[in-house]
Amino acid sequence: QVQLVESGGGLVQPGGSLRLSCTASGSIASINRMDWYRQATGNERELVAQITSRGTNYADSVKGRFTISRDNAKNTGYLQMNSLKPEDTAVYYCNTFIRVAGGAVFSYWGQGTQVTVSS
C-alpha cells in the first residue's frame, strides 16, 4: 500500500513563489519517476515537469521559472515555482512511478493542491 500526500499550494500574487511537495509512504522500494501535472478549470490536465534518474524535462510554458527536484531519502519530490503568473492558476497533481517491495512498478496520483495566482 502506497500513499501520496501533496502540500504547498495556496494564493500568491503575480511574481511570487510557491514550493509544492509530494511525499510517498508505504511499501516503497524505489521511486523511478515523478511528474507534476496541472489542470486549470475547463482545461485538460497537462504535464508541467518530470524528473527521472536521467534528468528533468519541463513544459515550455514553465521553463526558467519552475524547478523540479527530489529527495530520495525522504521519498519526496518538489516543484519550486517562481515568477508565478495568473495563467499558472490550476490544481497541481504529482504522479509518481514507484517500485514496490514485490518488484512491480505502479503509478500513483496525489490528491491535488490548488495554486491560485492573483492580485
GUFI-716340 format. One line per field, with one value per residue: residue in three letters; residue number from 1; z negated, x negated, y of N, C-alpha, C in turn. Coordinates in pm, 1 decimal, padded with zeros to 6 digits. Layout:
N
code: (ALA|...)
pos: (NUM|...)
n.pz: (Z|...)
n.px: (X|...)
n.py: (Y|...)
ca.pz: (Z|...)
ca.px: (X|...)
ca.py: (Y|...)
c.pz: (Z|...)
c.px: (X|...)
c.py: (Y|...)
! end
This chain:
119
code: (GLN|VAL|GLN|LEU|VAL|GLU|SER|GLY|GLY|GLY|LEU|VAL|GLN|PRO|GLY|GLY|SER|LEU|ARG|LEU|SER|CYS|THR|ALA|SER|GLY|SER|ILE|ALA|SER|ILE|ASN|ARG|MET|ASP|TRP|TYR|ARG|GLN|ALA|THR|GLY|ASN|GLU|ARG|GLU|LEU|VAL|ALA|GLN|ILE|THR|SER|ARG|GLY|THR|ASN|TYR|ALA|ASP|SER|VAL|LYS|GLY|ARG|PHE|THR|ILE|SER|ARG|ASP|ASN|ALA|LYS|ASN|THR|GLY|TYR|LEU|GLN|MET|ASN|SER|LEU|LYS|PRO|GLU|ASP|THR|ALA|VAL|TYR|TYR|CYS|ASN|THR|PHE|ILE|ARG|VAL|ALA|GLY|GLY|ALA|VAL|PHE|SER|TYR|TRP|GLY|GLN|GLY|THR|GLN|VAL|THR|VAL|SER|SER)
pos: (1|2|3|4|5|6|7|8|9|10|11|12|13|14|15|16|17|18|19|20|21|22|23|24|25|26|27|28|29|30|31|32|33|34|35|36|37|38|39|40|41|42|43|44|45|46|47|48|49|50|51|52|53|54|55|56|57|58|59|60|61|62|63|64|65|66|67|68|69|70|71|72|73|74|75|76|77|78|79|80|81|82|83|84|85|86|87|88|89|90|91|92|93|94|95|96|97|98|99|100|101|102|103|104|105|106|107|108|109|110|111|112|113|114|115|116|117|118|119)
n.pz: (00000.0|00093.7|00029.4|00139.8|00056.6|00106.2|00069.4|00006.7|00180.4|00255.2|00225.0|00413.8|00508.3|00840.6|00975.9|00748.0|00537.0|00487.2|00324.2|00399.6|00249.5|00259.1|00103.3|00063.2|-00094.7|-00258.1|-00126.1|00024.1|00260.4|00442.9|00608.4|00930.9|01114.8|01118.0|01188.0|01241.1|01286.0|01407.9|01385.8|01511.5|01463.4|01683.5|01865.9|02013.8|01833.6|01797.2|01857.9|01656.8|01544.2|01513.6|01355.8|01369.8|01324.5|01517.9|01565.3|01606.6|01733.4|01882.3|01938.7|02203.1|02121.6|01859.3|01835.2|01703.5|01495.5|01319.7|01107.8|01077.0|00832.7|00619.9|00316.5|00238.6|00004.5|-00158.2|-00017.6|00131.5|00355.7|00518.1|00637.7|00727.5|00773.0|00934.4|01012.0|01064.9|01263.3|01349.5|01527.3|01440.5|01255.6|01120.6|01040.1|00902.4|00956.2|00838.8|00994.4|00951.7|01021.4|00878.6|00751.8|00586.6|00285.5|00376.6|00630.3|00859.9|01065.7|01009.1|01086.1|00911.0|00796.4|00653.6|00430.4|00525.6|00529.8|00478.9|00664.7|00677.4|00854.5|00813.3|00792.7)
n.px: (-00084.9|-00061.7|-00083.8|-00030.6|-00096.8|-00025.6|-00138.0|-00158.1|-00033.8|00157.0|00259.4|00112.4|-00055.0|-00096.9|-00420.6|-00518.9|-00626.6|-00600.6|-00636.3|-00576.3|-00514.8|-00550.0|-00495.2|-00573.5|-00462.5|-00477.7|-00499.2|-00765.2|-01011.6|-01168.6|-01165.9|-01088.0|-01024.4|-00899.3|-00630.6|-00488.5|-00171.2|00079.4|00407.6|00619.6|00930.0|01174.4|00989.2|00772.8|00576.6|00234.0|-00109.9|-00362.4|-00622.5|-00896.7|-01087.5|-01351.4|-01590.9|-01763.1|-01742.8|-01576.3|-01266.0|-01071.4|-00764.6|-00723.7|-00601.4|-00675.2|-00945.3|-01252.0|-01129.9|-01011.1|-01126.1|-01198.1|-01259.1|-01400.0|-01409.1|-01549.9|-01594.3|-01390.9|-01172.7|-01038.6|-00921.2|-00964.2|-00829.0|-00942.8|-00820.4|-00862.1|-00833.9|-00556.6|-00258.0|00071.3|00181.8|00077.4|00245.0|00413.4|00510.5|00265.3|00103.8|-00079.8|-00235.5|-00353.5|-00587.8|-00634.9|-00840.4|-00741.0|-00769.1|-00749.7|-00856.6|-00718.3|-00613.5|-00421.3|-00184.1|-00107.0|00119.0|00123.9|00340.8|00393.8|00335.6|00436.4|00333.1|00334.7|00293.3|00304.9|00379.8)
n.py: (-00118.6|00215.3|00559.2|00893.6|01223.3|01554.4|01892.2|02249.6|02427.1|02730.2|03077.8|03330.3|03631.1|03770.0|03714.2|03608.2|03326.4|02971.9|02655.2|02329.8|02011.6|01656.7|01367.6|01032.2|00735.1|00413.9|00078.0|00102.5|00048.4|00184.3|00505.3|00560.9|00761.5|01093.7|01301.2|01622.6|01749.5|01977.1|02117.2|02341.7|02513.4|02399.5|02315.0|02061.8|01819.3|01887.7|01809.9|01934.4|01921.0|01691.2|01437.4|01210.7|00942.6|01013.8|01280.0|01601.3|01737.3|01994.9|02170.6|02404.3|02636.9|02679.4|02671.7|02782.7|02910.2|02727.8|02462.2|02127.6|01879.0|01620.7|01432.7|01155.2|01013.8|01096.1|01021.4|01213.3|01457.5|01775.0|02084.1|02374.7|02689.0|02982.2|03334.9|03350.4|03343.2|03464.8|03280.5|03043.6|02947.3|02675.5|02335.8|02137.5|01831.5|01551.5|01277.9|00965.8|00713.9|00416.4|00165.7|-00111.2|-00316.9|-00581.7|-00572.7|-00490.8|-00211.5|00071.0|00329.7|00621.6|00872.1|01196.8|01386.7|01633.1|01986.7|02317.1|02595.1|02934.9|03225.1|03554.0|03901.5)
ca.pz: (00000.0|00105.0|00024.7|00179.8|-00004.0|00160.1|-00011.8|00051.1|00263.1|00188.4|00300.4|00423.1|00604.9|00959.1|00947.6|00625.4|00543.4|00402.8|00340.4|00376.8|00206.8|00279.7|00021.9|00073.7|-00211.9|-00242.2|-00085.7|00137.2|00282.7|00506.1|00691.9|01062.9|01186.4|01062.5|01278.1|01191.5|01383.3|01358.5|01458.7|01488.2|01486.0|01823.4|01949.7|01990.2|01748.0|01877.6|01791.4|01627.6|01521.4|01495.4|01312.3|01367.6|01291.2|01627.8|01574.0|01591.1|01850.8|01846.3|02041.8|02247.9|02050.6|01724.8|01839.2|01648.6|01378.4|01229.7|01090.0|01014.0|00764.4|00534.7|00206.2|00235.3|-00134.0|-00217.8|00076.1|00153.7|00470.2|00501.0|00753.9|00691.0|00875.6|00919.6|01112.6|01098.5|01345.9|01333.8|01608.6|01368.7|01164.9|01153.7|00940.3|00936.1|00914.0|00863.8|01043.9|00917.9|01058.4|00761.8|00745.0|00452.9|00226.6|00455.8|00754.6|00965.9|01068.8|01019.8|01093.3|00806.2|00807.4|00533.9|00420.8|00589.6|00443.8|00556.7|00673.7|00733.3|00871.1|00832.4|00712.2)
ca.px: (00000.0|-00139.7|-00005.8|-00096.6|-00037.6|-00076.5|-00119.9|-00230.4|00043.1|00213.0|00282.5|-00009.5|-00045.3|-00183.6|-00561.2|-00555.1|-00679.9|-00547.1|-00700.9|-00489.0|-00580.7|-00475.4|-00563.5|-00522.3|-00486.0|-00427.7|-00593.3|-00837.2|-01148.5|-01234.2|-01081.8|-01150.9|-00997.3|-00794.2|-00581.3|-00390.6|-00071.3|00173.9|00533.1|00696.9|01073.7|01213.3|00878.8|00723.3|00458.5|00112.9|-00235.8|-00438.1|-00763.7|-00923.0|-01222.8|-01390.4|-01732.2|-01843.0|-01734.5|-01448.4|-01201.9|-00973.4|-00680.7|-00779.4|-00536.2|-00729.8|-01092.1|-01318.3|-01056.3|-00983.1|-01233.2|-01156.8|-01368.9|-01354.5|-01494.1|-01521.8|-01595.4|-01262.1|-01066.1|-00965.4|-00952.8|-00930.5|-00816.6|-00964.1|-00757.6|-00897.4|-00779.0|-00425.7|-00169.0|00211.6|00210.6|00031.2|00352.4|00461.0|00485.0|00142.4|00102.5|-00200.9|-00216.1|-00481.5|-00604.0|-00701.4|-00866.7|-00703.2|-00855.5|-00745.6|-00930.0|-00638.2|-00609.8|-00285.3|-00167.0|-00020.2|00150.5|00155.4|00479.5|00405.3|00327.9|00476.6|00244.6|00404.9|00206.3|00396.4|00354.1)
ca.py: (00000.0|00338.1|00683.3|01017.2|01341.1|01678.8|02011.9|02367.9|02518.9|02846.4|03201.0|03410.3|03740.2|03754.9|03735.8|03538.1|03189.8|02864.8|02525.5|02215.6|01888.3|01532.3|01267.8|00896.8|00650.0|00277.5|-00027.8|00160.1|00004.9|00298.7|00591.2|00564.8|00885.9|01177.4|01404.3|01718.6|01792.1|02077.0|02123.9|02462.6|02495.4|02396.4|02267.5|01926.5|01808.3|01898.6|01778.8|02055.7|01890.9|01549.5|01407.5|01070.7|00927.1|01067.1|01425.1|01670.0|01795.6|02096.5|02230.5|02532.6|02747.6|02698.2|02666.8|02900.2|02959.2|02616.1|02365.9|02001.4|01812.5|01511.7|01387.9|01010.8|00966.8|01131.1|00981.9|01337.5|01539.8|01914.9|02170.5|02513.9|02772.7|03122.7|03427.7|03295.1|03423.6|03423.3|03161.0|02924.7|02905.1|02540.7|02231.2|02069.5|01691.5|01473.1|01140.6|00903.2|00573.2|00359.9|00021.3|-00154.6|-00419.6|-00704.0|-00554.9|-00430.4|-00063.8|00122.3|00475.0|00673.9|01014.5|01272.9|01432.0|01764.1|02104.4|02434.4|02711.1|03049.5|03341.5|03665.6|04020.5)
c.pz: (00000.0|00100.6|00070.4|00116.0|00051.7|00062.1|00054.5|00138.9|00184.1|00283.3|00297.2|00527.0|00727.1|00926.3|00823.8|00649.4|00449.9|00425.2|00303.6|00336.3|00232.8|00210.4|00033.1|-00053.8|-00186.4|-00198.1|00040.8|00145.0|00345.1|00583.1|00825.6|01128.8|01112.2|01163.3|01200.0|01308.2|01322.5|01447.6|01417.4|01521.5|01634.6|01918.3|01920.0|01898.1|01836.9|01792.9|01778.0|01616.6|01488.5|01450.0|01308.4|01325.6|01398.3|01640.8|01559.5|01726.3|01803.1|01966.8|02078.2|02165.6|01913.0|01722.4|01789.0|01526.0|01275.3|01223.9|01017.0|00950.6|00677.9|00427.5|00186.8|00092.2|-00202.4|-00132.0|00110.2|00278.5|00448.2|00637.4|00703.3|00804.6|00845.3|01031.1|01160.3|01171.7|01322.5|01413.2|01548.6|01271.7|01210.8|01028.3|00989.3|00874.5|00933.7|00905.8|01031.5|00955.8|00954.0|00778.5|00600.9|00408.5|00308.5|00590.1|00866.7|00953.3|01092.2|01025.9|00985.5|00827.4|00669.2|00540.9|00489.5|00488.1|00529.7|00548.5|00743.5|00735.7|00906.6|00744.1|00638.8)
c.px: (-00088.9|-00045.1|-00093.1|-00022.9|-00106.0|-00052.3|-00189.1|-00153.9|00094.6|00234.8|00155.5|00012.2|-00131.9|-00326.5|-00610.5|-00601.8|-00601.6|-00631.8|-00602.2|-00573.6|-00488.4|-00552.9|-00494.6|-00555.8|-00424.9|-00537.6|-00667.7|-00978.0|-01229.2|-01131.4|-01151.9|-01138.4|-00890.1|-00759.2|-00490.6|-00301.0|00007.3|00297.9|00607.3|00843.3|01105.2|01107.2|00845.3|00601.9|00334.2|-00010.7|-00317.4|-00587.5|-00777.5|-01067.1|-01242.2|-01536.7|-01821.2|-01832.7|-01593.9|-01397.2|-01094.4|-00887.8|-00740.0|-00725.2|-00596.8|-00882.8|-01151.8|-01250.4|-01033.3|-01104.5|-01179.0|-01278.9|-01312.0|-01458.4|-01463.1|-01515.1|-01461.1|-01144.6|-00976.4|-01015.2|-00902.4|-00911.7|-00827.5|-00913.5|-00788.2|-00834.3|-00641.5|-00339.3|-00024.7|00244.9|00153.6|00137.1|00411.5|00453.5|00363.1|00142.4|-00036.7|-00159.3|-00349.9|-00480.5|-00694.5|-00719.1|-00838.9|-00789.9|-00857.6|-00815.2|-00851.5|-00640.3|-00466.4|-00288.6|-00068.5|-00002.5|00171.7|00296.7|00502.8|00397.3|00352.8|00369.9|00322.4|00311.1|00295.3|00356.4|00481.0)
c.py: (00124.1|00456.9|00799.9|01133.1|01464.2|01792.4|02129.1|02463.0|02637.0|02961.2|03284.6|03519.6|03712.1|03795.4|03663.7|03396.1|03097.7|02741.0|02417.0|02094.9|01770.9|01421.8|01133.8|00819.0|00513.4|00183.1|00014.1|00104.0|00118.9|00379.7|00608.7|00701.1|00961.4|01286.5|01498.4|01759.3|01908.1|02076.3|02249.7|02435.3|02503.8|02346.2|02122.1|01931.0|01810.2|01868.3|01907.0|02026.8|01742.6|01532.0|01256.7|01064.0|00988.4|01218.7|01478.3|01720.0|01891.5|02133.7|02366.5|02649.2|02774.3|02695.9|02796.9|02956.5|02849.5|02523.8|02244.6|01937.4|01700.3|01483.9|01240.5|00957.3|00992.0|01086.6|01100.6|01406.9|01680.7|01982.4|02313.6|02601.1|02918.4|03205.2|03382.4|03395.7|03379.4|03297.9|03033.1|02873.1|02773.0|02454.4|02152.5|01929.5|01632.8|01332.3|01070.2|00756.8|00508.6|00210.0|-00021.6|-00272.3|-00547.7|-00694.0|-00489.9|-00278.0|-00020.0|00275.3|00518.1|00824.0|01074.7|01325.6|01566.8|01876.4|02228.1|02543.3|02821.7|03168.8|03460.4|03781.6|04062.8)
! end
